[in-house]
């Protein structure tokens, strides 16, 4: 049996949480594949999962494809894991305000900053935009 689901996430997972998720998926027989934009990963591969889950931005969607006899259990386990992982951490400033709002505010105030602060802000904006 094969199942496909789309999961919306509001933040990335820590490296520790990605390792926990991979370890969880290793207990199932089903093949699990995760995809975000142009990046796809085997759910049982630490490096692949790191490339998908540690770079999530607000509103990113993860497409999950599960193929095997225990696919129902896998989907349920992943949803529970992600729900618990999100509930554990308190939202930081970036999540509360939304990255786009903060980026707009930073861009609008660039003219009022010293050259050093402006350089750091521009570097940040370049590295966080896709």
C-alpha positions as CSV (number, residue, x, y, z in Angstrom):
1,X,0.0,0.0,0.0
2,X,1.2,3.5,-0.8
3,X,0.2,6.7,0.8
4,X,1.1,10.3,0.0
5,X,0.6,13.3,2.3
6,X,1.6,16.9,2.4
7,X,2.7,18.3,5.8
8,X,2.9,22.0,6.5
9,X,5.6,23.1,8.9
10,X,6.3,26.4,10.6
11,X,9.9,25.8,11.5
12,X,12.9,23.6,11.0
13,X,13.8,20.7,13.3
14,X,16.9,20.6,15.4
15,X,19.6,18.1,14.4
16,X,18.7,16.1,17.5
17,X,15.0,15.9,16.4
18,X,16.0,14.9,12.9
19,X,18.0,12.0,14.3
20,X,15.1,11.0,16.5
21,X,12.8,11.0,13.4
22,X,15.2,8.9,11.4
23,X,15.5,6.4,14.3
24,X,11.7,6.2,14.5
25,X,11.3,5.5,10.8
26,X,14.0,2.8,10.9
27,X,11.6,0.7,13.0
28,X,9.1,0.3,10.2
29,X,9.3,-1.9,7.1
30,X,7.8,0.7,4.7
31,X,9.9,2.8,2.5
32,X,9.6,6.5,3.4
33,X,10.5,9.5,1.2
34,X,10.3,13.1,2.0
35,X,10.5,16.0,-0.5
36,X,10.7,19.7,0.0
37,X,10.8,21.9,-3.2
38,X,13.6,20.2,-5.3
39,X,15.1,18.2,-2.4
40,X,14.1,14.6,-1.9
41,X,15.4,12.2,0.8
42,X,15.0,8.7,2.0
43,X,13.3,8.9,5.4
44,X,15.8,6.5,6.8
45,X,18.9,8.5,5.7
46,X,20.3,10.9,8.3
47,X,22.0,13.1,5.7
48,X,19.0,13.2,3.4
49,X,16.7,14.1,6.2
50,X,19.0,16.8,7.5
51,X,18.9,18.4,4.1
52,X,15.1,18.5,4.2
53,X,14.2,19.2,7.8
54,X,16.9,21.5,9.1
55,X,16.2,24.2,6.4
56,X,12.5,24.6,6.8
57,X,11.1,28.1,6.7
58,X,7.7,29.3,7.7
59,X,5.0,27.8,5.5
60,X,7.2,25.2,3.8
61,X,5.4,22.0,2.8
62,X,7.0,18.6,3.0
63,X,5.6,15.9,0.7
64,X,5.8,12.5,2.3
65,X,5.4,9.2,0.3
66,X,5.2,6.0,2.2
67,X,5.1,2.6,0.5
68,X,4.6,-0.7,2.4
69,X,2.3,-2.8,4.5
70,X,2.7,-0.6,7.6
71,X,2.3,2.8,5.8
72,X,-0.7,3.8,7.9
73,X,1.3,3.3,11.1
74,X,4.2,5.3,9.6
75,X,2.0,8.3,8.6
76,X,0.5,8.3,12.1
77,X,3.8,8.1,13.8
78,X,5.3,11.0,11.7
79,X,2.3,13.2,12.4
80,X,2.5,12.5,16.1
81,X,6.3,13.1,16.1
82,X,6.1,16.4,14.3
83,X,3.2,17.6,16.5
84,X,5.2,16.7,19.7
85,X,8.4,18.2,18.3
86,X,6.6,21.5,17.6
87,X,4.9,21.6,21.0
88,X,8.1,21.2,22.9
89,X,9.8,24.4,21.8
90,X,8.6,27.9,22.7
91,X,8.3,30.1,19.6
92,X,11.1,32.5,19.2
93,X,10.9,36.0,17.9
94,X,11.4,34.9,14.2
95,X,8.5,32.4,14.4
96,X,6.1,34.8,16.2
97,X,6.7,37.7,13.9
98,X,7.2,35.8,10.7
99,X,10.4,36.0,8.8
100,X,8.9,38.0,6.0
101,X,7.7,40.7,8.4
102,X,11.1,40.9,10.0
103,X,12.9,41.0,6.6
104,X,10.7,43.9,5.5
105,X,11.4,45.8,8.7
106,X,15.1,45.2,8.3
107,X,15.1,46.3,4.7
108,X,13.1,49.5,5.5
109,X,15.5,50.5,8.3
110,X,18.8,49.8,6.5
111,X,19.4,53.5,5.7
112,X,19.4,54.3,9.4
113,X,22.1,51.8,10.4
114,X,25.9,52.2,10.7
115,X,27.9,50.6,7.9
116,X,28.9,47.6,10.0
117,X,25.3,46.8,11.0
118,X,24.1,47.4,7.5
119,X,26.7,44.9,6.2
120,X,25.6,42.2,8.7
121,X,21.9,42.8,7.8
122,X,22.5,42.6,4.1
123,X,24.5,39.4,4.6
124,X,21.6,37.9,6.6
125,X,19.0,38.8,4.0
126,X,21.1,37.3,1.2
127,X,21.5,34.0,3.0
128,X,17.9,33.5,4.1
129,X,16.1,34.3,0.8
130,X,15.5,31.5,-1.8
